[in-house]
């Protein structure tokens, strides 16, 4: 019991520090790419997409491996390895003399930036099924706090020195590793561990789990559309520089606002909305808000309207934990790590497609050689994907709490006293940019 209570500060601090590090470089990485390319916005948009695609490819191959390893050896060693690797990768990027070195650092960080999926499994280890949607919603608090502090610090630091945020991000990731090494407890009980197999670690094979239940596959399909549309944010910094001439500080402030809204909505609303409306309704209502927000961002002619799209888009955050909760109901306790690895693989496929897709759309529609110029086209496309996902979500069934596991393995009830209050907050935004 003591180790499970200790999960509260560990997961919260781990995810928050990860998000601070990501938030630190979010306002400056596109600008650094732009500088390496001599200020060519079209080329920078394309290369920004390539950077994002390669990062996602590495996550696609590594995330299921780490997820299955966490089912075998526990969550602790996987999270520690990821944090250490990220810290070293940020140092490589800080020292990059050319875009090739920067690219190498991004590839390496894709190998190790997988601690979030394992941390999600960590939360599932210590939370009863009916409380998981709320617990995953609280994960957004850590994301939000990280993205309040990270961009708010990284933007101004980037105006001082474009490489300084990378050094600070590396310091946070290494501090995160040290904290975990000293204080982290293990959450996965020996009786819930599962043997490592290549089939489960295979990035394609891991997706087989998502087809084990018809409703699980439907959820995976609509979430895939949502994950792809989320990748429109890879153009956030370049788009704001191109259309509104924002500085790094202003970009950082806008991303900090994303963090404020994410923390307020995920931590303050998700659990209440799920309790009030149920997971299914929460899912499609959240996607509707996301689609409307994308439309506002696309039509915005001023910075003020562009900023106003942020709280509307942020309401989308209520849908992700609702979907996560619905998916965890349909696998056994022994498969939670595999499920999170499979979900991360699904996200990684979307991350492979999304960055280059949206960066390419942006580059095409701002090219002065084209007859049509619609800078907001990427946001319009993202809105269309979200409306499609919303329609699919209306056809889902609301899961029944306490239903037998679809795998045939009885659900394991946590010890008395282990409630949602014992789960610390813990994507991506991933990861918002």
PLY file of the C-alpha trace (Angstrom):
ply
format ascii 1.0
element vertex 433
property float x
property float y
property float z
element edge 431
property int vertex1
property int vertex2
end_header
0.00 0.00 0.00
2.80 2.39 0.84
4.37 2.01 -2.61
1.03 2.65 -4.29
0.50 5.79 -2.25
3.98 6.87 -3.29
2.82 6.66 -6.93
1.00 9.97 -6.47
4.03 12.30 -6.36
6.11 10.10 -8.66
3.75 9.99 -11.63
2.77 13.64 -11.23
6.37 14.88 -11.08
7.56 12.53 -13.83
4.95 13.63 -16.35
5.13 17.29 -15.40
8.91 17.39 -15.84
8.60 15.58 -19.18
6.09 18.16 -20.34
8.19 21.06 -19.08
11.11 19.76 -21.15
8.92 19.34 -24.24
7.34 22.73 -23.64
10.73 24.41 -23.36
11.73 23.45 -26.90
8.28 23.72 -28.52
8.53 27.49 -29.22
12.09 27.33 -30.53
12.63 24.09 -32.49
10.73 25.29 -35.62
12.57 28.62 -35.45
15.93 26.84 -35.21
15.02 24.79 -38.29
13.99 28.02 -40.04
17.34 29.61 -39.16
19.29 26.61 -40.47
17.39 26.98 -43.77
18.12 30.68 -44.15
14.57 31.86 -43.39
12.87 29.91 -46.21
9.38 29.33 -44.76
8.27 26.80 -47.40
11.36 24.67 -46.87
11.12 25.07 -43.09
7.49 23.86 -43.12
8.44 20.75 -45.08
11.47 19.97 -42.91
9.48 20.60 -39.75
7.10 17.90 -41.00
10.00 15.55 -41.74
11.40 16.09 -38.23
8.02 15.25 -36.73
7.55 12.20 -38.96
10.93 10.70 -38.12
10.37 11.34 -34.41
7.06 9.49 -34.70
8.59 6.60 -36.65
11.06 5.98 -33.85
8.24 6.07 -31.29
6.22 3.68 -33.45
8.93 1.03 -33.34
10.02 1.62 -29.73
6.77 2.26 -27.82
5.30 -1.25 -28.09
8.64 -2.76 -27.13
8.83 -0.58 -24.03
5.16 -1.27 -23.22
5.63 -5.04 -23.32
8.92 -4.78 -21.42
7.05 -2.87 -18.72
4.55 -5.76 -18.50
7.47 -8.14 -17.97
9.93 -6.19 -15.81
7.73 -3.46 -14.33
7.08 0.20 -15.08
9.99 1.66 -13.11
12.99 0.63 -15.25
11.25 1.63 -18.49
10.38 5.11 -17.23
13.89 5.67 -15.88
15.49 4.60 -19.18
13.26 6.96 -21.14
14.01 9.94 -18.91
17.77 9.40 -19.04
17.75 9.03 -22.83
15.69 12.19 -23.32
18.05 14.25 -21.19
21.06 13.16 -23.24
19.22 13.76 -26.52
18.40 17.35 -25.59
22.10 17.95 -24.93
22.91 16.65 -28.43
20.37 19.07 -29.94
21.74 21.97 -27.90
25.20 21.33 -29.33
24.06 20.74 -32.94
26.28 22.70 -35.38
24.14 21.78 -38.39
20.59 20.70 -39.18
21.90 17.15 -39.65
23.01 17.00 -36.01
19.71 18.50 -34.91
17.97 15.82 -36.97
20.06 13.10 -35.29
19.09 14.39 -31.86
15.43 14.33 -32.84
15.72 10.75 -34.06
17.34 9.70 -30.78
14.71 11.46 -28.69
12.04 9.52 -30.57
13.63 6.33 -29.26
13.29 7.36 -25.64
10.25 9.66 -25.49
7.93 6.81 -24.55
7.61 7.18 -20.80
4.11 8.63 -21.06
2.56 5.36 -22.31
4.25 3.43 -19.51
3.11 6.01 -16.98
-0.45 5.57 -18.27
-0.11 1.84 -17.58
1.27 2.77 -14.14
-1.98 4.65 -13.46
-4.06 1.72 -14.67
-2.15 -0.54 -12.25
-3.39 1.38 -9.22
-6.87 2.51 -10.28
-10.14 0.56 -10.34
-11.84 0.44 -13.73
-14.70 2.79 -12.92
-12.25 5.49 -11.81
-9.80 5.35 -14.69
-11.40 7.99 -16.92
-11.15 10.48 -14.06
-7.59 9.36 -13.33
-6.58 9.76 -16.96
-8.27 13.17 -16.87
-6.05 14.15 -13.97
-3.13 13.22 -16.17
-4.02 16.36 -18.09
-3.21 18.43 -15.01
0.43 17.35 -15.22
0.41 17.98 -18.95
-1.12 21.39 -18.37
1.28 22.43 -15.63
4.23 21.31 -17.74
2.97 23.26 -20.71
2.33 26.33 -18.61
5.86 26.41 -17.23
7.77 25.02 -20.22
6.74 27.40 -23.03
6.50 30.36 -20.64
10.19 29.81 -19.83
11.32 28.48 -23.21
9.91 31.35 -25.30
11.79 34.17 -23.52
14.92 31.99 -23.26
14.72 31.45 -27.02
14.71 35.21 -27.62
17.93 35.37 -25.58
19.61 32.38 -27.23
17.80 29.95 -29.51
19.73 27.00 -28.04
19.33 27.84 -24.37
15.94 26.09 -23.97
17.52 22.80 -25.12
20.07 22.97 -22.30
17.38 23.68 -19.74
15.17 20.89 -21.14
18.07 18.47 -20.82
18.54 19.52 -17.22
14.87 18.88 -16.42
14.89 15.44 -18.02
18.03 14.39 -16.18
16.57 15.73 -12.93
13.47 13.67 -13.67
15.62 10.56 -14.06
17.41 11.26 -10.78
14.13 11.81 -8.94
12.72 8.53 -10.27
15.89 6.63 -9.49
15.77 7.75 -5.85
12.06 7.80 -5.08
10.15 5.69 -7.62
8.16 2.68 -6.37
7.13 -0.18 -8.64
3.40 -0.39 -9.40
3.08 -3.70 -11.23
2.58 -6.68 -8.94
4.50 -9.88 -9.74
1.29 -11.85 -10.28
0.17 -9.39 -12.96
3.35 -9.60 -15.03
3.37 -11.16 -18.46
6.08 -12.83 -20.52
7.82 -10.87 -23.24
7.07 -12.08 -26.78
8.13 -10.67 -30.13
4.54 -10.77 -31.33
3.41 -8.43 -28.59
6.47 -6.19 -29.03
5.97 -5.98 -32.77
4.62 -2.47 -33.58
2.09 -4.02 -35.96
1.47 -7.14 -33.86
0.70 -4.98 -30.83
-2.28 -3.55 -32.71
-3.87 -7.04 -32.77
-5.04 -6.40 -29.21
-7.14 -3.52 -30.48
-9.13 -5.97 -32.61
-9.93 -8.28 -29.70
-13.27 -6.57 -29.17
-15.49 -4.83 -31.79
-16.02 -1.77 -29.63
-12.29 -1.56 -28.90
-11.58 -1.48 -32.63
-14.19 1.21 -33.19
-12.60 3.30 -30.45
-9.19 2.76 -32.01
-10.47 3.94 -35.41
-12.03 7.16 -34.20
-9.07 7.88 -31.93
-6.76 7.43 -34.90
-8.62 10.21 -36.71
-8.35 12.38 -33.62
-4.63 11.67 -33.23
-3.99 12.60 -36.87
-5.91 15.85 -36.53
-4.00 16.69 -33.34
-0.81 16.83 -35.41
-1.97 20.08 -36.98
-0.21 21.71 -34.03
3.18 20.96 -35.58
2.61 24.12 -37.63
1.58 26.27 -34.63
4.89 28.13 -34.29
5.62 28.53 -38.01
2.01 29.50 -38.72
2.06 32.21 -36.07
5.39 33.54 -37.34
4.10 33.55 -40.94
0.65 35.03 -40.31
1.07 37.17 -37.19
4.86 37.76 -36.99
5.02 36.44 -33.43
8.26 36.41 -31.44
9.48 33.36 -29.54
8.16 34.93 -26.34
4.69 35.34 -27.84
4.73 31.75 -29.09
5.73 30.64 -25.60
2.91 32.67 -24.03
0.36 31.12 -26.39
1.54 27.61 -25.56
1.46 28.47 -21.87
-2.18 29.45 -22.39
-2.72 25.99 -23.89
-1.29 24.58 -20.67
-3.56 26.69 -18.47
-6.64 25.61 -20.39
-5.55 21.96 -20.46
-4.97 21.88 -16.70
-8.25 23.65 -15.92
-10.36 21.54 -18.25
-8.69 18.14 -17.75
-8.33 18.45 -14.00
-11.47 20.40 -13.24
-14.02 19.15 -15.75
-13.24 15.70 -17.12
-14.19 13.62 -14.08
-17.34 15.67 -13.51
-18.41 15.55 -17.15
-17.84 11.78 -17.35
-19.87 11.27 -14.16
-22.65 13.47 -15.54
-22.80 12.40 -19.20
-20.94 9.09 -19.31
-17.80 8.32 -21.26
-19.43 7.97 -24.69
-21.14 11.36 -24.66
-18.07 12.99 -23.18
-16.05 11.54 -26.05
-18.08 12.97 -28.92
-18.88 16.28 -27.22
-15.17 16.85 -26.68
-14.44 16.10 -30.32
-17.13 18.57 -31.39
-15.44 21.32 -29.38
-12.11 20.43 -30.98
-13.54 20.67 -34.49
-15.17 24.05 -33.85
-11.95 25.36 -32.32
-9.99 24.29 -35.39
-12.37 26.23 -37.60
-11.91 29.34 -35.46
-8.10 29.01 -35.69
-8.28 28.66 -39.46
-10.44 31.74 -40.07
-8.68 33.95 -37.48
-7.39 37.12 -39.12
-5.89 38.56 -35.94
-3.76 37.28 -33.10
-6.59 37.87 -30.64
-9.00 35.57 -32.50
-6.26 32.98 -32.97
-5.66 33.01 -29.21
-9.41 32.80 -28.61
-9.44 29.43 -30.40
-7.25 27.91 -27.68
-9.86 27.47 -24.91
-12.36 26.07 -27.42
-9.86 23.55 -28.79
-8.78 22.73 -25.24
-12.27 21.45 -24.44
-11.29 18.60 -26.76
-9.16 17.29 -23.88
-12.20 15.78 -22.16
-12.52 13.25 -24.98
-9.10 11.60 -24.70
-9.37 10.28 -21.12
-12.95 9.21 -21.85
-11.71 7.11 -24.79
-8.79 5.77 -22.74
-11.16 4.75 -19.96
-13.52 2.98 -22.37
-10.61 1.07 -23.90
-9.17 -0.11 -20.58
-12.52 -1.67 -19.63
-12.14 -4.21 -22.43
-8.80 -5.79 -21.53
-7.54 -7.61 -18.44
-5.28 -6.20 -15.74
-2.36 -8.17 -17.17
-2.77 -6.46 -20.55
-2.87 -2.82 -19.48
0.76 -2.23 -20.46
0.21 -3.96 -23.80
-2.92 -1.88 -24.37
-1.10 1.37 -23.67
1.72 0.26 -25.95
-0.81 -0.53 -28.68
-2.51 2.83 -28.22
0.88 4.51 -28.40
1.61 2.60 -31.61
-1.69 3.84 -33.01
-0.77 7.36 -32.00
2.68 6.91 -33.52
1.18 5.90 -36.87
-0.89 9.08 -36.72
2.22 11.03 -35.73
4.03 9.58 -38.75
1.26 10.70 -41.06
0.22 13.95 -39.40
3.34 16.15 -39.28
4.26 15.80 -42.92
0.60 15.91 -43.97
-0.21 19.18 -42.23
3.18 20.76 -42.88
2.79 19.83 -46.54
-0.70 21.34 -46.69
0.60 24.52 -45.04
3.60 24.73 -47.39
1.43 24.14 -50.47
-1.15 26.79 -49.59
1.39 29.51 -48.72
3.60 28.92 -51.76
3.61 32.20 -53.75
3.67 30.16 -56.97
0.21 28.76 -56.24
-2.93 30.45 -57.49
-4.79 29.63 -54.26
-3.52 30.92 -50.90
-5.34 29.60 -47.83
-2.98 29.68 -44.87
-5.64 28.19 -42.57
-6.17 25.10 -44.77
-4.47 22.71 -42.29
-6.93 23.72 -39.57
-9.91 23.21 -41.88
-8.71 19.70 -42.71
-8.21 18.89 -39.02
-11.76 20.08 -38.30
-13.13 17.74 -40.99
-11.32 14.76 -39.44
-12.68 15.59 -35.99
-16.25 15.94 -37.20
-15.89 12.49 -38.78
-14.56 11.04 -35.51
-17.43 12.67 -33.62
-20.01 10.99 -35.86
-18.33 7.62 -35.33
-18.34 8.15 -31.55
-22.12 8.58 -31.48
-22.43 4.93 -32.59
-20.43 3.49 -29.69
-21.94 1.62 -26.74
-21.45 2.91 -23.21
-19.33 0.29 -21.33
-20.85 -1.48 -18.35
-18.71 -1.13 -15.24
-17.83 -4.41 -13.59
-18.45 -6.46 -16.74
-16.32 -9.58 -17.15
-13.00 -9.18 -18.88
-13.14 -9.91 -22.59
-9.91 -11.87 -22.31
-11.45 -14.40 -19.94
-9.16 -13.36 -17.09
-11.07 -12.15 -14.03
-10.63 -8.51 -13.17
-8.43 -7.89 -10.16
-9.94 -5.55 -7.61
-7.37 -3.23 -6.00
-6.92 -3.41 -2.22
-9.35 -1.52 -0.05
-8.39 2.12 0.15
-6.85 2.31 -3.34
-9.07 4.83 -5.09
-8.71 7.52 -7.73
-7.22 9.71 -5.09
-4.16 7.47 -5.04
-3.40 8.02 -8.69
-1.14 10.86 -9.66
-1.81 12.90 -12.78
0.13 11.94 -15.86
0.15 13.08 -23.99
1.21 14.86 -25.68
1.09 16.60 -26.28
2.02 15.39 -26.62
2.17 16.90 -26.70
0.37 19.88 -27.88
2.88 20.80 -30.45
0 1
1 2
2 3
3 4
4 5
5 6
6 7
7 8
8 9
9 10
10 11
11 12
12 13
13 14
14 15
15 16
16 17
17 18
18 19
19 20
20 21
21 22
22 23
23 24
24 25
25 26
26 27
27 28
28 29
29 30
30 31
31 32
32 33
33 34
34 35
35 36
36 37
37 38
38 39
39 40
40 41
41 42
42 43
43 44
44 45
45 46
46 47
47 48
48 49
49 50
50 51
51 52
52 53
53 54
54 55
55 56
56 57
57 58
58 59
59 60
60 61
61 62
62 63
63 64
64 65
65 66
66 67
67 68
68 69
69 70
70 71
71 72
72 73
73 74
74 75
75 76
76 77
77 78
78 79
79 80
80 81
81 82
82 83
83 84
84 85
85 86
86 87
87 88
88 89
89 90
90 91
91 92
92 93
93 94
94 95
95 96
96 97
97 98
98 99
99 100
100 101
101 102
102 103
103 104
104 105
105 106
106 107
107 108
108 109
109 110
110 111
111 112
112 113
113 114
114 115
115 116
116 117
117 118
118 119
119 120
120 121
121 122
122 123
123 124
124 125
125 126
126 127
127 128
128 129
129 130
130 131
131 132
132 133
133 134
134 135
135 136
136 137
137 138
138 139
139 140
140 141
141 142
142 143
143 144
144 145
145 146
146 147
147 148
148 149
149 150
150 151
151 152
152 153
153 154
154 155
155 156
156 157
157 158
158 159
159 160
160 161
161 162
162 163
163 164
164 165
165 166
166 167
167 168
168 169
169 170
170 171
171 172
172 173
173 174
174 175
175 176
176 177
177 178
178 179
179 180
180 181
181 182
182 183
183 184
184 185
185 186
186 187
187 188
188 189
189 190
190 191
191 192
192 193
193 194
194 195
195 196
196 197
197 198
198 199
199 200
200 201
201 202
202 203
203 204
204 205
205 206
206 207
207 208
208 209
209 210
210 211
211 212
212 213
213 214
214 215
215 216
216 217
217 218
218 219
219 220
220 221
221 222
222 223
223 224
224 225
225 226
226 227
227 228
228 229
229 230
230 231
231 232
232 233
233 234
234 235
235 236
236 237
237 238
238 239
239 240
240 241
241 242
242 243
243 244
244 245
245 246
246 247
247 248
248 249
249 250
250 251
251 252
252 253
253 254
254 255
255 256
256 257
257 258
258 259
259 260
260 261
261 262
262 263
263 264
264 265
265 266
266 267
267 268
268 269
269 270
270 271
271 272
272 273
273 274
274 275
275 276
276 277
277 278
278 279
279 280
280 281
281 282
282 283
283 284
284 285
285 286
286 287
287 288
288 289
289 290
290 291
291 292
292 293
293 294
294 295
295 296
296 297
297 298
298 299
299 300
300 301
301 302
302 303
303 304
304 305
305 306
306 307
307 308
308 309
309 310
310 311
311 312
312 313
313 314
314 315
315 316
316 317
317 318
318 319
319 320
320 321
321 322
322 323
323 324
324 325
325 326
326 327
327 328
328 329
329 330
330 331
331 332
332 333
333 334
334 335
335 336
336 337
337 338
338 339
339 340
340 341
341 342
342 343
343 344
344 345
345 346
346 347
347 348
348 349
349 350
350 351
351 352
352 353
353 354
354 355
355 356
356 357
357 358
358 359
359 360
360 361
361 362
362 363
363 364
364 365
365 366
366 367
367 368
368 369
369 370
370 371
371 372
372 373
373 374
374 375
375 376
376 377
377 378
378 379
379 380
380 381
381 382
382 383
383 384
384 385
385 386
386 387
387 388
388 389
389 390
390 391
391 392
392 393
393 394
394 395
395 396
396 397
397 398
398 399
399 400
400 401
401 402
402 403
403 404
404 405
405 406
406 407
407 408
408 409
409 410
410 411
411 412
412 413
413 414
414 415
415 416
416 417
417 418
418 419
419 420
420 421
421 422
422 423
423 424
424 425
426 427
427 428
428 429
429 430
430 431
431 432
